[in-house]
Amino acid sequence: MADCNKTLIIAEAGVNHNGDIDLARKLIDEAAASGADIVKFQTFQARNIASRNAAKADYQKQNTRLEETQFEMLQRLELAQQHHSKLLQHCEERNIRFLSSGFDISDLEFLIALGIDRIKIPSGEITNLPYLRFAGNSGLPILLSTGMASLNEVEDAIKVLLNAGSHLSKITVLHCNTEYPTPFGDVNLKAMNTMAKTFGVKIGYSDHTLGIEVATAAVALGATVIEKHFTLDRNMSGPDHAASLEPKELKAMVIAIRNIEIALGDGIKQVSESEKKNIKIARRSLFANTEIKKGDMFTPKNLVAKRPGTGISPMQWDDVIGTKAHRDYLEDEMIVQ
């Protein structure tokens, strides 16, 4: 990105294409229209990541065919390798960057050859030592999702990446909870900053909550990367649709994040240009609370602070009390000496 202070927003298409390249193209179109920086898919071969009898997670059971195994579900959701280059080209045409999470070393090799500019490590691979070593040795920037991981497991993964040749400056740790959707009580967004302080890394947030509030809050807390699942229709069949944003919501999230970035400012407390004109309107000046004659002493009883703030500031109250009036004042008249 040209602006180093700009949050990298990843629209996570994931497997919400349901294995259909035309649907994948439509997801790219919506991600580009939302203003996201990257649209991300998932690259895997079911035979390499799940045994044939592997069980599905509860949320997967609720949103997919009950009779199928995790392996069978993943087979249906594979993004064929020959489709990747077509989707990459479509991204270029829509002026949005292409990215995909590789779930196996062979997937990473394929994606690197395809030309991805960073590696996104899914939460499930944070304890996959050979995979982590390969990623760390790639020389590419790394986004490390930390769902289901303890602080010690995150530390172990970072050490593997560093020992394999990566640099801390190239690693962004994404706080994450791997439940779809994530209950708000389980988000623990402050843990994102705990990891930043503990490991000295850039931080981000991969969000699986419903809505856009938590993602925008993460930006306010310092996230440099936001990843969020989206779909064309939450009612579609598939494991992740129900916990994904629809296009209008994705666009609203991007707008909210960009507004938060502007609102964060530079951290210097000073009068803004927009509010300068209101200083004289909203602040107060010293006024006569009663009729005051020339030579009378100003006292707490005959002085009062009122708007507008075009005269003597009430901060000079102690300097004025005990001095004498240089002229007559009517009640409610501004003190000018």
N, C-alpha and C positions, 0 to 999 in steps of 0.2 A: 504494500500500500504506500501511496505517496505520503500520507499523513501518518507519522509514527504514533500519534495520539489517538488515532481512529481505531475503534474496536473492530476486530476482524469478525464479521458475522457469517457463520456457516449455516446455510439452510440444509438440513439433513434430510435428503430424500430417502436415504437408507434403502430398505427393501419395499418401500411403498409404491414401487412400480409394478409389483406383483409379477415380475418376470416378463413384462410387456414393454418392449422398447418404445412403442408409441406413447405409452403412459409415462415412461421415463422422460421423453422429450417434452411432454406437457409439464412435467414437474420442473424441468429446467426453465421453461418459459415463465412459469409462475415465480420461481426463485429469482430470476432476472428482473421481473416486473416489480418484485418486492423491494429491490435495492440491496439485497444481500451481496456479499463479496464473493462467496463460494457456494456452489451446490455440491453436496457430497453424497456419494453412493456407497455401497458395500460390495467388496470383491471377495468372493469365496467359492470354493467347491465343496459341496456338502460332504463328500467322501473324505476330505482332508481335515475336517474340524469336528465331526460328530460321528460316534459309532451308530450303527443302524438301529440300536434299541435305546438310544439316549432319550430321556424324558423331556417334555417341554415344560417351561416355566408356567406358573398359574395364569399369568396374563396372556401367554401364548395359547393356552388351552381355551381361554374364554373367547379369543378373537379369531381362532382358526378351526380347521376341521378336527373334531374330537378324536376321530379314529386314527389319525396319522401320527407318526413319531416325529421327533424333532428333525431327524435326518430327512424324512420325507417332506416335511415343511420347508426345510432349507433347500432341498432340491428344486422345489417349485419356485423358489424366490431367487435362484441364482441369476446373476447378470452375466450373460455369456461373454466370453473374452472378445469375440468379434464385434460385439456391440459397443465396447468401450471407446474405440476410436471414433465411431459415429456420434456418440454422445459428447465426446471431447470436441469434435468439430461443431456440434450444435451449440455447445457452450461458447465457443469462440464467436459464432454468429450472433449470439445473444449478449455478448460482452459480459460474461460471468465466468469465473474460473471453475475448472473441474477438479474434483478431488474424490478419492474413494479410500475407504478403510480396507486394507488387506488383512485377512485373518490368518494367513499362513505365509511362510517364507517365500514359497513359490508365487503367491499373490503379490507380495512386495516386489519381487524381482520383475514381475510382469508390469506392475504399475510404475516402477522406476524407469523401465524401458519405454513406457508410454509417455513419460515426461512429467509426472507429478512433481510439484515443487516443495512438498513436505510429506511427512509420514504421520498418519493419524493412527495411534495405537488404541484399539478398543479396550474397554475395561476388562473384558474376559481374558485378554492376553497379558495382563500386568504381571502374571506369575509364569509366563512362558519364556524361560531363560534363553533357549536358542533363538527364538523370535526376537527378543529384546536385543540380543547381541548383534543380530543382523541389522536391526533398525539403527542401533547406535553406531555401527560401522559404515552406514550408508553416507554419512556426511550431510544428510538433509536435516532441515529443522524438524522437530518432533513435537507432536501434540499427544500428550499422555493422559488418557482418561483414567480416572481412579475409582470408578464405581465398585462397590463391594470390597474395597481395600482398606486396610488399617494404615495408620501413619507409618508403621514399620515396613509394611509391604511396599508402600510408595517409595520409601527411602531405599529399599533393596532394589527396586526397579530402576531408580535414578542411578544408583551405583553401577548397575550392569551397563546402562547406556553410556555412562562416563568411561568406564573401564574399556568399553568396546570402541571408544574413539570420539564419542559425541562431546560437546561442550555445553556447560550450564547455560550459556547465553542462547543456545539453540533449542532448549527444552522449555516448553510451556506445559505446566501441569493443569489439567482441567478437573476441577471438583465435579463430582458426579454421584448420583444415586441411581442404581440400576433396578428401579421398579417403575413399571409403566402403567398408570401414571404414578409419580412419586407423591406421597402424602406430604403436605406442607410441613408437618411436624418432623419429618425425616430429612428435610433438605439440609439443615445445619450449615447454612451458607457461610458462617464465620470460619468454618474449617478451611475454606479457600484461603483466607488470610493466614491461618495457622501454617499452612503448607508454604506460603510465600515467605514467611519469617523463618521457618525451620530450615528450608532448603535453599533459599536465596534464588528462587526461580520466578519467571513470569507466570502469571496465573490466569485461568479462564474458568468457564463454567459450561458444562454440557447438561442441558436442562431437560428433564422429563416430567416436569409438573404440568398441570393444565393451566392454560392462560399464559400471560406474558409478564406478570408482575415480578416473578423471581429472577427472570433473566435480566430485566432492566435494573433491578436492585443489585444484581451482581456487578453490573457495569459501574454503578455508583460506589461499590466497595473496591473497585480496582481491577475487575476482570478485563483482560486485553483481548480475549477471544470468547465469543458466545456461539454455542452450537445448539440448534433446536430442530427437532423433527417437524416435518410438515407433510401434508397430504392434499390431494385434490378434494377428498371427501372423507370425513371421519367415519362415515358409516360403511365404508368399503371393507371387504373381508381381508384380513391380514393381521399379523401380530402387533404392528406398531401404529396402525391408522387411528385407533381410538384415543391414543395419547399424543396425537400430533396436532399442530396448528393447521387450520385451513388457510387458503391464500390471503384472504382479507386480514386475518389475524397475524400472519407472518409479516405482511406489509406494515401493520400497526406496530408490531414489535420493533421492526427496523426503524420506523419513524421515532418511536419512544426512545430507543437507544441513542439515536443521533441527537435527539433533544437533550438527553441526559448528558451526553458528551459536552454539548455547548454549555449546559447549565453548571457543570463542574467547574468551569473557568480555570484561572491560574492560581487560585489559592491566596491571592493577595487581597486583604480586606481594605477596600477603598470605595469612595463614592463612584457609582457608575454614571455614565453619561445620561442614561434615561431618567435617573432619579434626581439629578442636580436641580432641575427646575422646580422640584417639590420641596426643597429645603426651606425656602422662605414661607411656603404655604403651611407646612406641617409643624415647624418649630415655633417657639415662642419668644417674645420680647418683654421687657419690663414696661408696665402700664401703671397709671395712677389708679389706685383702688378707691380713692376718695378725692375730693377737691384738695389741691395742694397749692399753697401760696409760696411766692418767691421767698427764700430764706428758711422755709420749713425744712426740718430734718426728715430725710427718708427713713421710714420704719417698716417693719414687717406688716404693720396694719394699713399703711397707706400705699403700699406697693403690691402688685400682683403680676403674675406671668400669664400672658395671653398671646394668641396668634394675631397677626403673622410674625414671622421671625426676621423682620427687616430692621429691627432696632437693636437695643442693648441686650445681649444674651443673658438669660437667667443664670448662666454660669458665672456672671460677674455680680451676682446678688450681694455677696459679702463685701465687695468693693464699693457698692453703692449705698448700702445700709450705713447710716451714721453720717453721710454727707448731706449738704444742703442743696435745695433746689435753686437753680439759677434763674428760674422764671416761674410764673404761675402755670398750673396744669388743671384742666378740667377732669372730672371723673371719666375713666375709660380712654384717656389720652395717652399716647405713647410717650415714654420718657426719652428725651433726645440728647441729654447732656452727657 
